[in-house]
Amino acid sequence: MPRRQGGSTMIEVMVAILILALGMMGMLGMFVSSIKLTSGAIYRNVAAQHAYAIADSMRANLPNLAAYFSPTATLTAGCFTTSGCTSVQLPNTEYKVWQTQLAALLPAGQGKVCRDSAASTAARTPAPQTYAAYFTCDNSGPVVVKVCWDETRIQNSNASAANSANASTGGVSCMYTNL
């Protein structure tokens, strides 16, 4: 008389667990990739909003446009009170607040306002490079607002040989807008 099987064998259970584990690992990989893409999009959005914000401030204060080019801008506390500040102190204060916000909202975020004729022929979001290379300005051409931040943390950890040069420069992403 044949015996009836009463349950699953240990091998069947182990195969089922292995298949489930492989599926979960695939889902985890997709989750990590989506977090990286979302972080990059958020950084680009913040950079664009702040570049346009300082550009709008500059457009509103065209007579003092040259004051926005100061890399050593200082904060004037009077600009935040009802007593106000002078037309020269206002651009310096706006520029300093803008730089402080970039540093707080973007990883290693930095910004610069300058005249650069090369920016009109460059890509709006160039390949990752160093801050110094992107912040070089020739002081001719249109007024541009440049913003850079470090995306090393969200770059692909499995960098191929083609991407290794970008990763070695710190994974800096930059963008600019014309005034």
C-alpha positions in Angstrom: 0.0 0.0 0.0 1.5 3.4 -1.1 2.2 6.0 1.6 0.7 9.5 1.1 3.0 12.4 1.5 2.0 14.6 4.4 3.9 17.9 3.8 6.7 19.7 2.0 10.2 18.5 2.1 13.0 20.5 3.5 14.5 21.0 0.0 11.2 22.5 -1.3 11.1 24.9 1.6 14.7 26.0 1.1 14.1 26.6 -2.7 11.0 28.7 -1.9 13.0 30.8 0.6 15.8 31.3 -1.9 13.4 32.5 -4.6 11.8 34.8 -2.1 15.2 36.2 -1.0 16.3 36.9 -4.6 13.0 38.7 -5.3 13.5 40.8 -2.1 17.1 41.7 -3.1 15.9 42.9 -6.5 13.2 45.1 -4.8 15.8 46.5 -2.4 18.1 47.4 -5.4 15.2 49.2 -7.1 14.4 51.1 -3.8 18.0 52.3 -3.4 18.1 53.4 -7.1 14.9 55.4 -6.7 16.2 57.1 -3.6 19.4 58.2 -5.5 17.4 59.5 -8.4 15.0 61.4 -6.1 17.8 63.0 -4.1 19.5 64.2 -7.3 16.2 65.7 -8.6 15.7 67.4 -5.3 19.2 69.0 -5.4 18.7 70.2 -9.0 15.3 71.7 -8.0 16.8 73.5 -5.0 19.7 74.8 -7.1 17.5 76.0 -9.8 15.1 77.8 -7.4 17.9 79.5 -5.6 19.7 80.5 -8.9 16.4 82.1 -10.1 15.8 83.7 -6.7 19.1 85.6 -6.7 18.7 86.5 -10.4 15.3 88.0 -9.6 16.8 90.0 -6.7 19.5 91.3 -9.1 16.9 92.2 -11.7 15.0 94.2 -9.1 18.2 96.1 -8.2 19.9 96.7 -11.6 21.5 100.1 -10.6 23.6 98.1 -8.0 24.2 95.0 -10.2 28.0 95.2 -9.7 27.6 94.8 -5.9 26.4 91.2 -6.5 29.7 90.2 -7.9 31.5 90.4 -4.5 32.9 87.1 -3.4 33.4 88.6 0.1 29.8 89.7 0.7 28.9 90.6 4.3 25.7 90.5 6.1 24.3 93.8 7.4 21.9 93.2 10.3 20.1 96.5 9.6 18.7 95.1 6.4 16.4 92.8 8.5 15.0 95.7 10.6 12.6 98.5 9.9 15.5 100.9 9.8 16.7 99.2 6.6 20.0 99.4 4.9 21.7 101.3 2.0 21.5 100.4 -1.6 25.1 99.0 -1.4 24.4 97.0 1.7 21.3 95.3 0.3 23.0 93.4 -2.5 25.8 92.3 -0.2 23.3 91.1 2.3 21.1 89.3 -0.3 24.2 87.7 -1.8 25.5 86.5 1.6 22.0 85.1 2.6 21.9 83.3 -0.8 25.3 81.7 -0.3 24.3 80.7 3.3 21.1 79.1 2.0 23.0 77.2 -0.7 25.4 75.8 1.9 22.6 74.7 4.2 20.3 73.2 1.6 22.8 71.5 -0.8 25.7 69.2 0.1 28.8 71.5 -0.2 26.5 73.9 -2.0 28.2 77.1 -3.4 27.1 79.8 -5.7 28.7 82.6 -7.7 27.5 85.6 -9.8 29.8 86.8 -12.5 30.1 87.8 -16.2 31.1 84.8 -18.3 31.1 84.6 -22.1 31.9 80.9 -22.1 28.7 80.1 -20.1 26.5 81.0 -23.2 28.2 78.1 -25.1 28.4 75.6 -22.2 25.8 73.1 -21.2 23.4 74.4 -18.6 24.2 71.3 -16.5 27.8 70.3 -17.4 29.4 67.0 -16.7 30.6 66.6 -13.1 33.8 68.5 -12.5 35.5 70.6 -9.8 34.1 73.7 -8.3 37.1 75.8 -9.4 36.8 74.7 -13.0 33.2 75.7 -13.1 33.4 78.9 -11.2 36.1 80.4 -13.5 34.7 83.5 -15.2 36.2 85.7 -17.9 34.5 88.9 -16.8 32.9 89.5 -20.2 29.7 88.5 -21.7 26.3 88.0 -20.0 25.8 88.0 -16.2 25.3 84.5 -15.0 24.4 82.8 -11.7 26.3 79.6 -11.1 25.4 77.0 -8.5 27.4 73.8 -7.7 26.9 71.0 -5.1 28.5 67.6 -4.4 26.6 64.5 -5.5 29.3 62.0 -4.5 27.0 60.5 -1.9 24.3 59.6 -4.5 26.5 58.6 -7.3 26.5 55.0 -8.4 28.8 53.0 -6.1 29.6 50.6 -9.0 31.3 53.4 -11.1 32.5 52.0 -14.4 35.8 53.0 -15.9 34.1 55.7 -17.9 32.6 57.2 -14.8 35.7 56.9 -12.6 37.0 60.3 -13.8 33.8 62.0 -12.7 33.8 60.3 -9.3 37.5 61.3 -8.7 36.6 65.0 -9.2 34.2 64.8 -6.2 31.0 64.2 -8.1 30.3 68.0 -8.4 27.2 68.9 -10.3 26.7 72.5 -11.5 24.1 74.6 -13.2 23.8 78.2 -14.3 21.2 80.7 -15.4 21.6 84.0 -17.3 20.4 87.2 -15.7 
